[in-house]
């Protein structure tokens, strides 16, 4: 079965370890270092955007259907009232250290503001990943932002390396099927050797198919692209809505260009103070918390399909299912089977939103009865696999961007040593996320930082929203981001709820505060709590 566009969008918000940027900041906020090289982070001096690119005119046309790299599908339908989505391409420097050199194209999408007389500007969205196609995602959420469209053009884009924006290519569909079927939690020396070899082969494919662009897909360059986009769209300031990884991108933008920030919202916030190991541990705890909440809810209902009268008993049943699948997969979709790793991926996918808890309950129940189709479909959603067997490039881009950003490279021995701490953080997801630490081991591009610098003295206030039940970006990240942005810049708002993100959670409290800020400039009181 096909999962909803909302679930796919949420899945793109955090596909594995969420890592991010750092960059030196110029005093006037209008510069920064150039792009990285294949072997080390760049030390180029700050440069300004070439005038010919900042004055380029975009050729807006009706949007085509999403490409395979964007996730496939049909052309976006008009919005209520008949407004049609328009698409275009924008030229940006491949390497900002050589602004007059080779350019690449970024894919953009927009829907025009309804009240043209009171139009503020363009509100640019990044839905996360890194690796998510904003061009494919924004239309699926278009009506959710209809209030904001009263005074903004809604705009999103495929960041460099993503989707139609010179997307990173790694393995083909057949190789990806085999990769996701492989045991992602190797137990013995033979399985660990196979795991490491698979990583090596995957990275070799990435280098073979996309080597020349890999040094330039990091978040610092994406932030520079957004400032060029701001200029090309005709705005003096950046109006921005970042979700999950998009909060890191927004934080890096504010660091580079503090005086260019207009109104910015960061929702489902990544902690900028954590390195890749700390971030992965945080996700292990976050997904475990979400699973605890799911199993407690299930155990409290008389109609719960899963065995057990307590949350612990329900969760023990899930752990037993995963152990059973490790020994013997069950039939899934077509000739594909549901393995332990895919089942874990499917469970994680459904924990992004409380609305998909019923699917998770059904999927676990059916898998326990030897039918793994639903959990496999949920895993496919997170892995970017469409019903026709083609993969988008979200996970390839995710790896490329993470590895261009983060310096950390973990050996097999270091990963083994980290396992006990991860297992303590989450009996279900600990191993799965610990082995993900090796995603950048052997990557041909050196990372840029340990943690990103998002300090933004002189910036306008930035609204930072944390969800207490968020599995992918734990609540503590919002407080850390607000503090790192600086006094008078980061304004924290708390949502006491479940799922990944707050604005689209159904909370009228969150929505009204965000809408009042973006539309009227009314900054909520720091520390505001929405139930």
N, C-alpha and C positions, 0 to 999 in steps of 0.2 A: 504494500500500500504506500501511497505518497503521504508524507507528513505535511502539516500546514506550512505556509510561507513564514508565519510567525516563528515556528519552531526552527526552521532553517536559518532564519535571521538570527535568532538567539544562539543557535549552535555556532554560527560564524563568529559570535562575539568572543569566544575563547575556545580554541580548538585543542589546546594542550597547555604547555607552559606559557604564560603571558610575560614576555620580556620587553623592555623598551629602552628609549633613547637617552642620550646625553649630548650636550653640545656646549661649546663656549658661547658666552653671550656678549655682544658688543654693548657699549654704554648706551647707544641711542636705540637699540633694539631693532636695527635694520640690517643686520648682517649675521655672520657666524662662519664657522669653518666650512671648507669644501667637502665634497664627497670622499668616501674612503677609497683605498686602492685594494687590489686583490690580496695584499699581504698584511696591511696594517691600516689603522685609522688615519685619515688625512690630517695633515697639520697645515693646510693651506690657510692663507689669510682671509679675513672676511671680504666678501665681494658683493656688489649690488647686482640686482637682476638686470639683464640687458634690456635697454629701452625698447628694442624692436619686439621683444616677447611680451613686455608688460602692456604694449599698445596693440597687441594682436586682436583681431575681430573674430568672434566665434560664429560659426555657421550652424545655427540651430535647425534641426530637421526632425520629422517624426521619428520616434524611437523604433528600431528594429527589435525583433525577438532577441532575448539574451543568447550570447554565444555559448558553446560548450564550456569554455573557460569561466564564464559567468554563472553557469548552472543550468543553462537551457531553459525552455519554457516558451511562453507566447509574449507578444508585444504588450506593453502595459496598457490597461484600459483607461479611458478618460476618467477624470475625477468627477464627483458630483457637481453638477452645473455645467459639465461639458469641457472643462479645461483639459487640454491634452498635454501629455508628457513630451518634452523635446530633448533631443540628445545632440551632443557635439563632441569635438576633440580640441584639446588645448596643447600647444607645444611647450615643453619645458626642457631645460638643459639636462642631458644625461648626468653630467658632472658639473656641479656648481663652482668647482675650482677652475673650470674651463668654460665660462658662460657663453663664449662665442663658438663653441665646438658643436659636437653632435647633439641633436635634440631627439626626444621621444614624445609620443602622444599620450595624453591622459584622457580617458573617456569620462564625459560629464553628462548629467541628466538634470532637468529642472522642470518645475511646474510654477507658472506665474502667479503672483500675489493677486488676491481677489479685489482688494481695495487699492487701486493704483494711486489714488490721490494721497493716501496715508502710508504708502509703502516705505519701509525702513531700509530695506536692502535685500541681500541674499543670505539666507540661513543655511550654512553648509553643514552637512551631516557626515559623520563617520561612524559606522555601526560596529566596528571592532574587527577582531581576528587576532593578530593582523592577518589579512588575506581575504576579508570579506568584500564582495563587490557592492559598492554603494549604488551603482547604476541599476543592478538587479534587485536590490533590497528596498530602496526607498519607495518604489511604487506599491509594494506589498503592505507598507505602513502608511501610505499616503493619507488615508482618511483619519488616521490617528493624530495627524498633525494639521488637520484642517483648520483648527482655530488659529494656529500659528501662521497659516497661509493667508490669513486676512491682511497681514502687513509685510509678509516676507515672500520672496520667491523661494521655494524649497529646492535646494540644490544638493546633489551628492556626486560622488566620483569613484572611480576605481583607482586607488593609489598605485604608484609605480610598482610594477611587478605583479599586479592583480588584474584578473579578468582581461578586458580589452586593452588595458594600458601596458602594452608590451609585457604580457603576463609571463611569469616564470614557468618553465616547463621542466618536469623531472621525468618520472616513470610513465609508461603508457598504461592504458586501462587494465590490461591483463596482468601486468606486473603489480599494479596497485591492488587488484583483487587478492593476489597471492600475499602481498605485504600485510594487508589487514586481516587475513586469515591466520597469519603466523602468530605464535605464542608471544604476546607482548609482556609476559611476566615469567621469563625463563628461570627454571628451578635448578638445573644442574649444569655442569661444565659444557656438555654438548649443546644444550639449548641456548646457553649464553654465547657460545661461539657462533651458532647460527644467527642469533639476534644481532651480534656485532657485524657479521658478514652482510646481513641484509641492510644494515645502516650504511655500510661502506658502499654497497652496490647502488643504493638509492642516491647517495651523495654524488657518486660518479655520474649517474644519469643527469642530475641537476647541473653539474659542471659541464658535461658534454652538450646539453641542450640549451643552457642559459648562461654559460660562463661569463660572457662579456658584460652582462647587466648586474650580476650578483654583487659587485662592490658598491652599487649605487642605489640599492632598494631600501636602505635603512630609514628610520623614522625622522632623522634630522632633515634628510632631503625631502621627505613627504611634507614636513612642516614648511619648508621653503616653497614647495609646490603650492601649498595652501595660501601662502602670502602672495605668490604670483597670481593665483586664482582670484584672490580678493581684488587685486588691481585690475585684472582683465574684466571682472564682473562689474567694475565701476564703483566699488565701495571704499571709503576712506578708512573704515575700521572692519575687523573681522567679526561676523556674527556666526556663532558656532554651537553645534550640539554634538558632543562626543559621547559614545557609549562604550564601555569596557575598554579594549585597547584604544579606542578613540579618545578616552580620557588622558592617556599617556601622550598621544599625539597632540591633544589640546594643551597639555601642560608644557610640552616641549616648544610648541608654538609660542605660548605666553612667555617662556624663558627667552626665546630668540627675539621676539617682537613685542615686548610688554606694552609699548605705547600704541600698538596697532590693535589691541584687544578692545572690541566694542562690548558686546554682551555674549557670554559663553556659559554653557551648561555642561557639566561633566557628570554623567550618570553611570552607576555600576563601576566604581572607581578602582583602578589598579594602583597598588601601593608603590610609589616611586622610590621608596627607601629600601626595597627588598631586592636582593640579587636573585639569580635564577633558581637556586636551591630553596631559598626562603619563600619565593613566590610559589614554587611547586608544592612545598609543604603547606602553605596557606590554602592552596586549592584543595589539597587532600583533606584538610580540616573542613573547608567550606562544603565540599561535596558530601563529606561524612555527616555534617550538620544537616544538610538538605535531606540526606537519606534517613537520618534519625527522625526528622520531622515527618517525612513521608510514611515511615513505618509506624510512628506513633499515631498518625491520623488513621491509617489502615486498621490498626489493632483496636482503635476506639469505636469502629463501626461494625454493626452486626452483619452487614452485607459484604465485608471485605473478602475477596476471593483467595487471599493468601493465608496459609495456616499459621496459627498462633494467636494468643489472646493478649500478648504484650508486645511492645515494640521490639524488644530483644528477641523474642521468639520469631517474629516475622523476619527480622534481619538475619537470624540464624538460618532460616529457610532459604533466603537469598544466597547466603554464603555457601550453603550446601548445594544449591543449583549450580553455582559457578564452579565448585569443585567437581561436580558431576560432568559439566561441560568440558572441563580441562581434560578429563579422561576420555570422553566420548561426545563429540558434537552431535547436535540433533538437526533434523531437516529444517531448512530455512525457507528461502525463496528460489523457485526453480530448482536448479541442480546445486545450489549453494547451501552450505550448512552454517549453523550458528555455533561459533566457537566461544570459549570462555572470554577471550579478548573482545570479540564483537559484542557479546552480551554485556560486558562491563561498559563498553562504549555506548551501547544502547541505553543502559540505565542512566549513565551520566547525561546523555542527550535529553532524556525525559525529565531530569531534575532541574533543567533551566527554567521551567515555568510550572507553577502549581496547576495550571490548566491542563497539563499533559500527565499529571499524576494518574488519572484513570487509564490512560494508555499504558503507563508503566505497570500498573497493577495487572492489567489484562495481559500484557506481554510476558511478564514473569510467570503468571499462572499458565499461560499457553506453553511457554518453553518447558515448564516443569512437566507438562503433559506431552512433550515430544514434538511440539510445533513452535519452531523458533522464528517464524516469519515476521511477527510484529517487532520483536527486539532487534532483528536484523535490519528491518526498515528504519528503525530509530537510529541504529548505528550508521546506516547509509546516509542518513540526513546529516549527521555530524561529520562524516568523512567526505561529504560532497559528491556522493554517487547518485546519479539520476536513475529512474526506472529503466531506461534503455541501456544501462551498464556503463555510461560515460561518466567520468569524474570532472568536476570543475577544478580550477587550479588553486583553490583556497588553501589547502594544506601545503602545497609546494611553496606558495607565496608566504605562508605562515613561517615555514622553516627558514626560508631565505631572509625574511625581514628580521626574525628573532636572532638569527646567527650573524647578521650584519650589525645588529645592535649590541648583543651581549658578548662580553669577553670570555665567559666561563666555558670551559671544555672539560668534560668529566670522563675519566678513564673507567674501564670495567671495574677495577678494584675500588675506586672512589664510590662508584654507584653501589657496589655490594655493601660497602661500609655504611652507606646512607639508608639502607633498607630498614633496619630496626626502627629508626626514627619515623620513617614514612608509615610503617605498619602500625606504630603507636598512634599516629595522626589519623589513620583510617584503615581498619582491617579489610575493607572492601576495595578502596581505591589506592591504597598506599603503594603497593608493588607497581601497579599500572603507571602511576605518576613518577615514581622513583626511576624506573627504567627510561622514562622520557627525558631524563637529564642528559642522556647521550645523544640527543637529536642533533647537536652541533659538533660532536666529536668528529674531527677529520674534515670539517667544512673548509673550503678553499679560501675563504675571506675571514680575516681576523675581526673580532667584534670591536665596537667602539668604546664600551664602558662597562663598569660593574653595575652601576645604577644610574638612572637619568637625572639630570639637573633640571628641575622644573621651577626653580625660584624665579619670581617675576616681579621684582620691585618696580613700582610705577604703573603697574597694570590696573585697569578698571576691575571692579569686583567680579569674581568668577564663582558661579553657584556650583557647589560640589555636593552630590547626593549619594548617600550610602543606604543600602538595604540590609537590615539586620539578618535576613535569611538568605542572602545571596550565596550560591554555591561556588561560582567561578571567580568572583572578585569579592572576597570577604569584606565585611563591614568596616573593619579596621583601616582599610585602604583609604576611605574617604577622609577620616581624621588626619591621616598621614599626608595626604595630598593637600588638604587645606593648610596644614602647618608649613609644608614645603613651599607652597605658592607664596606664602608670606603674610604677615599681619596686614589686615585691611584688604587683602586680595581674595584669599580663599574663604568662602562663606559656606559653612556646612549645614546641610539639611538632612535629617534622618527619617527614613521610612521603615516602620516596623512591619515587615511583611515577608513574603516568600518569593523565590524566583530571582532571575537575573535582571537587575534594573528596577527602576521605580516609576518612571513617567508613564510607561505603558502597562502598569500593573493594575490599573482600574482605580487607583487612589485619586479621588477628586481633590483631596488636600494637596498632594504633590502637583497634580496638573494645574491647579489654580495658582499655586505659588510660582511655578515655572512660567506659566503663561503671562502672569502679571509682570514678572521680571523681563522676559523677552519682548513683550509687546509694549509695556509702559515704562520699563526701567525701574520698577519697584523691587528693590533688593530685600528678600525676606530677612528677618532677624536671625543672626547667627545662632545655631543651636536649635532651630525650629524642629519639632518632631511631629510627624504625621503617622497616625495609627493605621 
